């Protein structure tokens, strides 16, 4: 006898049951740093909307629990997520005392657990659909557009994280620009250095072990320690090398953060270049030699295109890693979204922490999805290009 329950649905239903009926939906604080008062769904929303939201999440949980059609599961997850996104903004307006600009309303654990549960249901449905890479990017664009529309509409303006943003809008975009520059700039530098170095390691076997071992050692150094180790040598360069200080090189600030991220980025790029080139089929190289292609022509016309999906995997690892590690750069004056994270930690203001953490997670998630899609597309072309 087959069970009528979906295994993942059992987990989702359990999370929803706890989040909807036992965990707080929103937190009300008199100001940004004092402890908050928990509010359930029925307490955080107007009398008509609270029961409605409970009904929506319960029905969606039942759909997840039972072995229902895929289209119904996707629809239930989307409706539940949309209801949560809209009504958390309503809760912010409903709980904020009239004329009080100091009160802070933030989503509580129940809200985040419900978001997690229905995002899990949506992700499971999209995985079962086996979407093409371009379709996955399309879903990402639609989700980003929906979130952007909510932000532009002002539906979330009463929430504490948006109030923190309103107070720091100029610095938010300035630090965001620094964060992106650190992550992408160090990646670009690592690709420019790592690709030729990886090709050289592939060609010269005696060099390979030494280079990869040295890069492995760098990778084991904790990020804060590496930032600290770079302060003294870069400070010396700024003092004794003419023009270095005018270029922004100094012991603290962007320079040590950039160098540290660059060093961390080298191992994935170099190692994946070596692995990718080593995985090129011998038959493809033999065919290229038979056509009279030179070694340079074989490298750029045959080997590198076939190795590109593996190399791109290394670049994906580096980009996601650098977006996260760039947060720590704020500890040495490097800027980035880490400025808000560490300010929030110092002031015990969790909404300020979220102001730095949420865009960092969103950027890393977006980069992972886009590069995963590109890797799959290039891998498909590689399989089609290989000789039968």
QUIGI-V508406 format. One record per backbone hydrogen bond with DSSP energy under -1.0 kcal/mol. NH is the residue of the N-H (numbers start at 1). CO is the residue of the C=O. E is the energy in kcal/mol with one decimal. If there is no record, write none. Layout:
{{NH | CO | E} {NH | CO | E}}
This chain:
{{6 | 65 | -3.1} {10 | 6 | -1.8} {11 | 7 | -1.2} {12 | 8 | -2.4} {13 | 9 | -3.0} {14 | 10 | -2.0} {15 | 11 | -2.3} {16 | 12 | -2.7} {17 | 13 | -2.5} {18 | 14 | -2.1} {19 | 15 | -2.9} {20 | 16 | -2.9} {21 | 17 | -1.7} {22 | 18 | -2.4} {23 | 18 | -2.0} {25 | 39 | -2.6} {26 | 39 | -2.0} {27 | 106 | -2.7} {28 | 37 | -2.6} {29 | 104 | -2.6} {37 | 28 | -3.0} {39 | 26 | -2.5} {44 | 40 | -2.3} {45 | 41 | -1.1} {50 | 46 | -2.3} {53 | 49 | -2.6} {54 | 50 | -2.2} {55 | 51 | -2.4} {56 | 52 | -2.3} {57 | 53 | -2.5} {58 | 54 | -2.2} {59 | 55 | -2.5} {60 | 56 | -2.4} {61 | 57 | -2.1} {62 | 58 | -2.3} {63 | 59 | -2.3} {64 | 60 | -2.0} {65 | 61 | -2.4} {66 | 62 | -2.3} {67 | 4 | -1.7} {68 | 66 | -1.9} {73 | 69 | -1.9} {74 | 70 | -2.4} {75 | 71 | -2.4} {76 | 72 | -2.6} {77 | 73 | -2.2} {78 | 74 | -2.4} {79 | 75 | -2.7} {80 | 76 | -2.4} {81 | 77 | -2.4} {82 | 78 | -2.6} {83 | 79 | -2.5} {84 | 80 | -2.3} {85 | 81 | -2.6} {86 | 82 | -2.2} {87 | 83 | -2.7} {88 | 84 | -1.8} {90 | 86 | -1.2} {91 | 87 | -2.4} {92 | 88 | -1.6} {93 | 89 | -1.8} {94 | 90 | -2.8} {95 | 91 | -2.5} {96 | 92 | -1.3} {100 | 97 | -2.0} {104 | 29 | -2.6} {106 | 27 | -2.1} {108 | 25 | -2.1} {110 | 24 | -2.7} {112 | 108 | -1.9} {113 | 109 | -2.5} {114 | 110 | -2.2} {115 | 111 | -2.5} {116 | 112 | -2.4} {117 | 113 | -2.6} {118 | 114 | -2.3} {119 | 115 | -2.0} {120 | 116 | -2.3} {121 | 117 | -1.8} {122 | 118 | -2.2} {123 | 119 | -2.9} {124 | 120 | -2.3} {125 | 121 | -2.0} {126 | 122 | -2.6} {127 | 123 | -2.3} {128 | 124 | -2.0} {129 | 125 | -1.4} {136 | 132 | -2.2} {137 | 133 | -2.0} {138 | 134 | -2.0} {139 | 135 | -2.3} {140 | 136 | -2.1} {141 | 137 | -2.4} {142 | 138 | -2.4} {143 | 139 | -2.5} {144 | 140 | -2.6} {145 | 141 | -2.5} {146 | 142 | -2.3} {147 | 143 | -2.3} {148 | 144 | -2.6} {149 | 145 | -2.3} {150 | 146 | -2.0} {151 | 147 | -2.2} {152 | 148 | -2.7} {153 | 149 | -2.3} {155 | 150 | -1.1} {157 | 154 | -1.3} {159 | 156 | -2.1} {160 | 105 | -3.1} {163 | 159 | -1.6} {164 | 160 | -2.5} {165 | 161 | -1.8} {166 | 162 | -2.5} {167 | 163 | -1.7} {172 | 168 | -2.7} {173 | 169 | -1.8} {174 | 170 | -1.8} {175 | 171 | -2.9} {176 | 172 | -2.4} {177 | 173 | -2.1} {178 | 174 | -1.8} {179 | 175 | -2.5} {180 | 176 | -2.5} {181 | 177 | -2.3} {182 | 178 | -2.5} {183 | 179 | -2.4} {184 | 180 | -2.9} {185 | 181 | -2.3} {186 | 182 | -1.9} {187 | 183 | -1.3} {188 | 184 | -2.8} {189 | 185 | -2.3} {190 | 186 | -2.2} {191 | 187 | -2.4} {192 | 188 | -2.4} {193 | 189 | -1.9} {194 | 190 | -3.5} {195 | 191 | -2.0} {197 | 193 | -1.7} {198 | 194 | -2.8} {199 | 195 | -2.5} {200 | 196 | -2.5} {201 | 197 | -2.4} {202 | 198 | -2.0} {203 | 199 | -2.0} {204 | 200 | -2.9} {208 | 204 | -1.0} {211 | 207 | -2.1} {212 | 208 | -2.5} {213 | 209 | -2.3} {214 | 210 | -2.1} {215 | 211 | -2.3} {216 | 212 | -2.0} {217 | 213 | -2.0} {218 | 214 | -1.8} {219 | 215 | -2.0} {220 | 216 | -1.0} {221 | 218 | -1.3} {226 | 222 | -2.4} {227 | 223 | -2.6} {228 | 224 | -2.1} {229 | 225 | -2.5} {230 | 226 | -1.5} {234 | 230 | -1.9} {235 | 231 | -2.1} {236 | 232 | -2.3} {237 | 233 | -2.2} {238 | 234 | -2.4} {239 | 235 | -1.6} {240 | 236 | -2.7} {241 | 237 | -2.4} {244 | 241 | -1.8} {248 | 245 | -1.6} {249 | 244 | -2.0} {253 | 332 | -2.8} {258 | 254 | -2.9} {259 | 255 | -2.6} {260 | 256 | -2.4} {261 | 257 | -2.4} {262 | 258 | -2.4} {263 | 259 | -2.5} {264 | 260 | -2.4} {265 | 261 | -1.6} {269 | 265 | -1.4} {270 | 266 | -3.1} {271 | 267 | -2.9} {272 | 268 | -2.0} {273 | 269 | -1.7} {274 | 270 | -2.3} {275 | 271 | -2.5} {276 | 272 | -2.6} {277 | 273 | -2.3} {278 | 274 | -2.2} {279 | 275 | -1.3} {280 | 277 | -1.1} {285 | 281 | -1.4} {286 | 282 | -2.8} {287 | 283 | -2.3} {288 | 284 | -1.9} {289 | 285 | -2.5} {290 | 286 | -2.4} {291 | 287 | -1.2} {292 | 289 | -1.9} {293 | 288 | -2.1} {298 | 294 | -2.5} {299 | 295 | -2.1} {300 | 296 | -2.2} {301 | 297 | -2.4} {302 | 298 | -1.9} {303 | 298 | -3.0} {304 | 299 | -3.2} {306 | 302 | -1.7} {307 | 303 | -2.1} {308 | 304 | -1.1} {311 | 307 | -2.1} {312 | 308 | -3.1} {313 | 309 | -1.4} {314 | 310 | -1.5} {315 | 311 | -1.9} {316 | 312 | -2.3} {317 | 313 | -2.2} {318 | 314 | -2.2} {319 | 315 | -2.6} {320 | 316 | -2.3} {321 | 317 | -2.2} {322 | 318 | -3.1} {323 | 319 | -2.2} {324 | 320 | -1.5} {325 | 321 | -2.8} {326 | 322 | -2.3} {327 | 324 | -1.3} {328 | 325 | -1.3} {330 | 327 | -1.2} {331 | 328 | -1.9} {332 | 329 | -1.5} {333 | 330 | -1.4} {334 | 329 | -2.8} {339 | 336 | -1.9} {341 | 337 | -1.5} {342 | 338 | -2.8} {343 | 339 | -1.9} {344 | 340 | -2.5} {345 | 341 | -2.0} {346 | 342 | -2.2} {347 | 343 | -1.8} {349 | 344 | -2.5} {353 | 349 | -1.5} {354 | 350 | -2.4} {355 | 351 | -1.7} {357 | 353 | -2.5} {358 | 354 | -2.8} {361 | 357 | -2.6} {362 | 358 | -2.6} {363 | 359 | -2.4} {364 | 360 | -2.2} {365 | 361 | -2.7} {366 | 362 | -2.4} {367 | 363 | -2.6} {368 | 364 | -2.2} {369 | 365 | -2.1} {370 | 366 | -2.5} {371 | 367 | -2.5} {372 | 368 | -2.3} {373 | 369 | -2.0} {374 | 370 | -2.1} {375 | 371 | -2.6} {376 | 372 | -2.2} {377 | 373 | -2.3} {378 | 374 | -2.6} {379 | 375 | -2.3} {380 | 376 | -2.0} {381 | 377 | -1.8} {382 | 378 | -2.0} {383 | 379 | -2.3} {384 | 380 | -1.9} {385 | 381 | -1.8} {386 | 382 | -1.3}}
